Amino acid sequence: MSFNDFLLAFVPLFVAVDIIGTLPMFLGLTQGMDSDKRRHIIRQSILTALAVAIGFVYVGKYLFDWLGITMYDFMVAGGILLFIIATMDLLSGIKYARRIDAIGAVPLGIPLIVGPAVLTTALMIVSVHGRVATILAIIVNIGLAGLVLLSADFWARILGKAGSQAVSKVASLILAAIAVMMVRKGIHGIFPALVGQ
């Protein structure tokens, strides 16, 4: 593996992870939690994201082929899951994060940090730049994501309680929009395939 291979694997994965876009969702989902709980959730999300992404590099293509699942199916399922979470947060007034202890795994670890975009990108990169460069790029990107999430306490202090509540609602709305986008792209990919059969 050359440094050039790593760099060419790192850049598209950095774009796909989009941790800056995930930070408002993290703030919204963990609103009102103390620092220790947030750190626990960050550890859980990073470990989940690493396990899924690295595991997918090794077995994703074979698993999908065996089950007859396409990446578009994955996008629709992930989108529906995110939409349900966002809707519950927007309408109930009770944070999903407070009801589900494993919020670090779902939805933060997957599909927010490591979602269909990251998994698809990883599959494409591994065939071009090799498994070692791809896995190293995944580890570095997810590590950077963890560092960004660790700064969430700083942003929460700046925003205050009212600001955090506002960010929470906006983040849930953005989450719903991301969910619709994922479903739309998934359906757009599925129907041309069905029409061509």
C-alpha positions in Angstrom: 0.0 0.0 0.0 1.3 3.4 -0.9 0.5 6.8 0.7 -1.2 7.8 -2.5 -3.5 4.7 -2.2 -4.4 5.7 1.3 -5.1 9.3 0.3 -7.3 8.3 -2.6 -9.2 6.0 -0.3 -9.4 8.6 2.5 -10.8 11.6 0.6 -14.0 9.9 -0.8 -14.7 8.3 2.6 -14.2 11.6 4.4 -16.9 13.1 2.2 -19.2 10.1 2.6 -18.9 10.1 6.5 -19.8 13.8 6.6 -19.3 14.1 10.3 -19.9 17.9 10.3 -23.4 17.2 9.0 -23.9 14.5 11.7 -22.9 16.8 14.6 -26.2 18.7 14.8 -28.1 15.3 14.8 -25.8 14.1 17.6 -26.5 17.3 19.6 -30.2 16.9 19.0 -30.4 13.2 20.0 -28.3 13.7 23.1 -29.9 17.0 24.3 -30.0 17.2 28.1 -27.5 14.3 28.6 -24.5 14.8 30.8 -20.9 14.6 29.5 -20.3 11.0 30.8 -23.4 9.7 29.0 -22.4 11.5 25.8 -18.9 10.1 25.9 -20.4 6.6 26.4 -22.6 7.1 23.4 -19.7 8.4 21.3 -17.6 5.3 22.2 -20.6 3.1 21.3 -21.2 4.8 18.0 -17.5 4.7 17.0 -17.1 1.0 17.8 -20.3 0.2 16.0 -19.3 2.2 12.9 -15.8 0.6 12.8 -17.2 -3.0 13.2 -19.8 -2.5 10.5 -17.6 -0.7 8.0 -14.6 -3.1 8.4 -16.9 -6.1 8.5 -18.6 -4.9 5.3 -15.3 -4.5 3.5 -14.7 -8.3 4.1 -18.1 -9.8 3.7 -20.5 -7.1 2.4 -20.5 -8.0 -1.2 -20.8 -11.8 -0.5 -23.6 -11.3 2.1 -25.6 -9.0 -0.2 -25.2 -11.4 -3.1 -26.2 -14.4 -0.9 -29.3 -12.6 0.5 -30.2 -11.0 -2.8 -30.0 -7.5 -1.3 -28.9 -4.5 -3.3 -27.4 -1.3 -2.0 -30.7 0.4 -3.0 -32.7 -2.0 -0.7 -30.3 -1.0 2.1 -30.9 2.7 1.4 -34.7 2.3 1.6 -34.5 0.3 4.8 -32.1 2.8 6.4 -34.2 5.7 5.3 -37.4 4.3 6.7 -35.6 3.7 10.1 -34.3 7.2 10.2 -37.7 8.7 9.3 -39.4 6.8 12.1 -36.8 8.1 14.6 -37.0 11.7 13.4 -40.9 11.6 13.4 -40.9 10.2 17.0 -38.6 13.0 18.1 -40.6 15.7 16.3 -44.1 14.7 17.3 -43.8 13.0 20.7 -41.6 15.6 22.5 -39.8 12.7 24.2 -36.3 12.1 22.9 -35.7 8.8 21.3 -32.3 8.8 22.9 -33.8 8.7 26.3 -35.9 5.6 25.5 -33.2 3.6 23.7 -30.0 2.9 25.5 -28.2 1.8 22.4 -28.5 5.2 20.5 -24.8 5.1 19.9 -25.3 1.9 17.8 -28.5 3.0 16.0 -28.9 5.6 14.6 -25.5 7.2 15.3 -23.1 4.4 14.5 -25.3 3.2 11.7 -26.7 4.7 9.5 -25.5 8.3 10.4 -21.7 7.8 10.7 -21.6 4.6 8.5 -24.5 4.5 6.2 -25.1 3.4 2.6 -22.9 6.1 1.2 -19.9 5.0 3.3 -20.5 1.3 2.6 -20.9 1.8 -1.1 -17.8 4.0 -1.3 -15.8 1.4 0.7 -16.8 -1.4 -1.7 -15.8 0.6 -4.7 -12.5 1.8 -3.1 -11.4 -1.7 -2.0 -11.5 -3.0 -5.6 -9.3 0.0 -6.8 -6.9 0.8 -3.9 -6.9 -2.5 -2.0 -8.2 -3.7 1.3 -5.4 -2.3 3.5 -5.7 1.2 2.2 -9.5 1.1 2.5 -9.5 -0.2 6.1 -6.9 2.3 7.2 -8.9 5.1 5.6 -12.0 3.9 7.4 -10.2 3.8 10.8 -8.8 7.3 10.4 -12.1 8.8 9.2 -14.2 7.2 12.0 -11.5 8.3 14.5 -11.8 11.9 13.2 -15.6 11.5 13.5 -15.2 10.6 17.2 -13.0 13.7 17.8 -15.6 15.9 16.3 -18.4 14.4 18.4 -16.3 14.9 21.5 -16.5 18.6 20.9 -20.3 18.4 21.2 -20.1 19.5 24.9 -18.5 22.7 23.8 -21.2 23.5 21.3 -23.9 22.5 23.8 -22.5 25.1 26.3 -22.5 27.8 23.7 -26.0 27.1 22.6 -27.5 26.8 26.1 -30.8 25.0 26.9 -33.0 27.0 24.5 -30.5 26.8 21.7 -30.0 23.1 22.2 -33.8 22.5 22.1 -34.0 24.5 18.8 -31.1 22.5 17.4 -32.8 19.3 18.5 -35.9 20.1 16.5 -34.0 21.3 13.4 -31.8 18.2 13.6 -34.9 16.0 13.7 -36.3 17.8 10.7 -33.0 17.4 8.8 -32.9 13.8 9.8 -36.4 13.3 8.3 -35.2 15.0 5.1 -32.1 12.8 4.9 -34.4 9.8 5.4 -36.6 10.8 2.5 -33.6 11.4 0.3 -32.2 7.9 1.1 -35.6 6.3 0.3 -35.9 8.4 -2.9 -32.5 7.4 -4.1 -33.1 3.8 -3.2 -36.4 3.7 -5.0 -34.9 5.5 -8.0 -32.2 2.8 -8.1 -34.7 -0.1 -7.7 -37.3 0.8 -10.3 -35.0 1.1 -13.3 -33.7 -2.3 -12.4 -37.2 -3.7 -12.2 -38.2 -2.1 -15.5 -35.2 -3.6 -17.2 -36.1 -7.2 -16.2 
